[in-house]
């Protein structure tokens, strides 16, 4: 659940009454995700996120009861949804840390070419990268359900480090700040943590105008989860903010359509070009009837990537995909 803190505080205060009405066994007490040290330091007043753990299969009933009785208890507008998970937009196989990245030498000049498509004016602000961490970040905040705090920049999967490193390669003066939403031994991001990070980054006075989210939801086609609340976050902000998303890579047996957060109205969706300038076959496509704002940048090819990454005790992995197109779009916006 996402809402104004005063409304969520009221829900917590009256939870015993609400729980009696719900009448379902195994429903845990709601927990409000704490503000991060970053938000407290900047005195941000974002929307807040509450998580309720429950047995499988009861979410639709729980949501219906909460929506029906919220007003009765004096609780204002709540965005209530089933949780979901997001994966890196580009496939990741390597797990470890202390990432060694080598960028393409053959196509190095291509990386600095302007993206194809309409870009907004350049932004003079640091870049907020919401990902698995970034070893080279100027600073990093790690998000957790109970305690979100500053931490020494690190990265368990290498995805965020590779995206952040590419931004810095193409825009050397860019400040990239890392907001880690993926924990150790996880391959998917819990939507509650992603939304908690976004509520803070889109809040007034956060200091960010560009937010890069190279992840995509794992949802059934045309599932609208997450979109309305993200629009609500953006509408609370007086100064413009741009969310740069990745279109996502089509993988064997995986989804083929662009999904949240790239489907949020106003987001800038980065799709990939091959080195010959043609649109990559692995780009996810917009669902029929859905309009997305797409720009194209180089994403490399499976056998001829943007670069390569290795850990001392692992094989080299070729880096390619729409996550790297998103990095190049963000770099173009701050150069």
N, C-alpha and C positions, 0 to 999 in steps of 0.2 A: 504494500500500500504506500502511496506517495501523496503527500499533502502538506499544508502549512503546519508548522510545529504546534500552534495552539490547538488546531483540530485534532492532531494525532495525540497530543497530551490528554485531551478530553477522552479520546477513545481508550487510552491506557487507563485512565482514572475510572472508567465505567466498564472495564473489561469483564469483571465478574458478572454484571448484569447481562452484558452482550453474550458472554459465553453460555449463560443459562438459556438464553433464547436460541442460540445456535444448536445446543443439545447434541453435539456430535462428540463421540469419544476420541481420545488421542490428540486433541487440538492443543498445541503448546501455547504458552503465554506469548503475546506479541512482544517483539524486541525492536526498539528503534536503533538503527545503525548510528553510532556516534559520529559527531563531526570530526573530521581529521584535524590534526595539529595545524595544517595549512589553513583550513577554514577558520579555526579559532584565532590564529595569529592575525588574519586579515579581517576579522570581525564580520564574516559573511553571514547572511541570513537566507540560506537556500531553502528550497523545499526539502522535506525530510523523508526518509524511507523506513518503513516498518516491515519486518519479516515475521510471518507466522508459519511455523512448521506443523505439518499435518500428515495423516496417513494418505497413501496414494488413492486417487480417485474421488476425493471429497472436495477438491478445490472449487468446482462449479457451484456446489451447494453453499459452501462457505462464502464465496463471493456474492451470491444472490442474497443471502441473509444480511451480510454486512451492508450491501448497497440499499437494501430495503429499509433497514433500521437506522442507518447513520443519521439521517435528518431527525428522526424521532428522538435521538439522544443529543441533539443539538450540535452534531458534528458536521462541519462544512464539506466542501467539495473534496472527495477522495478519489484517487485513481487506484483502482483495485484490479489486480491481475494475477494470473498464474505465473510463477517464475519460469524462466527459460535459460538456455545456455547459448554462448557464442563461441565460435572458433576463429583462430587467425584466418584472415582472408587468403593468405598464401600458405600452402601446405608446409608443415613443420615435421621433421623426423628426428632431428638431433636434440638431445637433452644433455645439459651440462652447464658450465659457466666458463668465464674468461674466453670470450669468443675472439677468434682471429679471422678477420674479414679482409678479403682481397677483392677490390673492385675491378670491373672489366677495363682492360687497356685498349682493346680493339674498338670499343664503342664509347670511350670516355667522353668524347665531344658531344655525342648524341644526348648524354645525360643532361647537358646544359641547354638543350634546345627548348624553346617555350612549349608548354603543353598545347594540344590542339583543342580548341573550344573556347567559349567565352569565360574569361576569368574576371573576378571582381578586382578592384584596385588593390595594390600591394598593402600589406598591413605592417605597421611598425610595432610589433609586439613579440614577446616570446611565443614559442609553439608549445602547446600542451599535448604530449603524446600519451594516449591511454592504451596501455599494452601490457606486456609481460615484464616490464622493467627496461632499463637502458643503462648499460655500464658507462656510457659516455655522457650521460645527462648532466646538466648543470645542478640539478637537485632532483630528489625522488621522494614521492609519498607512496607508501604501501597501504592499500585499502584492505580492511578486515571487518568482519561483522561487529567485533567488539572494541577494537582499538586500531585506529588508522593514524599513522605517525610518519614523520620524516625518517628516512633511512639512508645509509650509504648506497648509492646506485649499484644494483646488481640485476641479473636477469637469469632465470632458470631455464629458458628455452632458446634464447638467442633471437627470437622474433623481433622484440622491441629494440634490442641493440642494433640489429641490422637496419631497421627502418630509421631509427634516430641517426645512425652513422651516415646513411645515404643523404638525409636532409643536410647534415653538416658538411658532407663532401661537396654538395652542389651549392649550398649557401653557407660558406664558412663563417660568416658573422652571425648566423642564426643561434639564438639561445633555445635549446630544446630541454624542457622540463618534463620529467617522467612521472606518470601517475599509474602505479602498478596495480592491476586488478586480477592478475593471475598468480596463484600461489605455487609453491613447490609441489611437484608430482601431480599437477593438474594440467589437463589439456584443453579444458573448456572454462570460460569465464561465467560465473554466476551473474545473472542479469541484475540482481539486487545490488551487487558491488559496482557494476558498470554504471547503473543509474545513480547510485550514491556519488560516484566520482563526477558524473555529468551534472548533477544538481549543484555541486560546488563550483565546477569550472564555468558553468553558464551563469552563475550568480553575479549580480552587480559587484564591481570592485574586485573581481577575481584576478584581473590583470591580463586575461587572455582573450584574444580575438580569433585565434585559429586553434581548433581542437582536432587532432588527428586520431581517428578510431579505425585502425585497419583490421577490424573483426566483423564477423557477420553472424546473425542469429541462425539457430537451427530450428526452424519453425515450418509447419505445413504451409503450402503455397497460399498467399494472400492473408495470412494471419496478421492481424493489425496490432499485436501486442507491442508495447513500448513506444509506439509512434505518438499517440495523443499526449502522453505525459511529457515526452521530449519537446513537443510543440509548446506545451504549457510552460516548460522551463524557459524556452527561448522568448516567449511572449512577456515574461516578467522582466526581461533585460531591456534597458533603454538604449544602450550602446550595441551596435551590431556584433554578432559573433557568427563564425562560420565553422561548421563541422565538416571536415574533409574525411570522407569514407572510401573504402575500397569496394569495388563492384563484387569482388569475390571470385574465386577460381572454381571452375567446374572440375570435379574429380570423379573418378569411377564410382558409380553408385550414389553420388552425392547430389545436392540440390543444384539446379541450373538457373534459378531466378535470383535476382538481386533482392536482398531482404534487409531488415532492420540492422543497423541504424541508417543504412544508405537510403531507405525509403522515407525518411522523415522529410517533410516539405522544407525546402530551403537548404538541405544538405548538398554538398558538392561531391559528386560520385566520380572517383578516379577509375577508369578502365585502362587496360594495357594495350600497348602497341608492340608488335614484333620489330626486329631491327630493320626490316624492309619498309616500315611505316604502315603496314597493314594492321587492322584490328586483330588482336590475338584470339584464337579459337577458344581459349580457356576462360574468357570473360563470361561471367554470369550476365544474363539478359534481364531487362525489365519485364515484369509480368504484364500480360495483355491488359490494357486499360490504365496502366500506371505510368505516370510521367516522372522521370528523374532527371536531374540536372547533371549531365555527364561531360567530362573532359577526358582527353586521352593523353597519356604519357608513356614512355617506354617502360615495359615490364620485363623485357627479356624473354627468352625461350627456354624450354626444358633442357636443351643440350647446349645452350649458349646464353647463359644468364647475365643478369645485372652484375653479378659477382659470385663469390664462393665463400663459404664459411666453414671453419673447422675448429675443433677443440683438440688439444694435444693428443688425446687418446681416442679420437674418432675419425671416421672417414670424412672427406670433403663433401659438402653439400652445395649443389648449385642453387643460387638464389634467383628466383624469378616469380612474377605474379603481380596481382593488382595491389598488394600491400606496397610494393616498391613504386608503382605508378602513383599511389597516394603520397608517398614520400616526396616524389619529384614535383607533384602539384603543390604540396605545402612549401617546398623549397622555392618554387617560382613565386609564391605569394609573399615571401619575406626577403627575397634577394634585393 
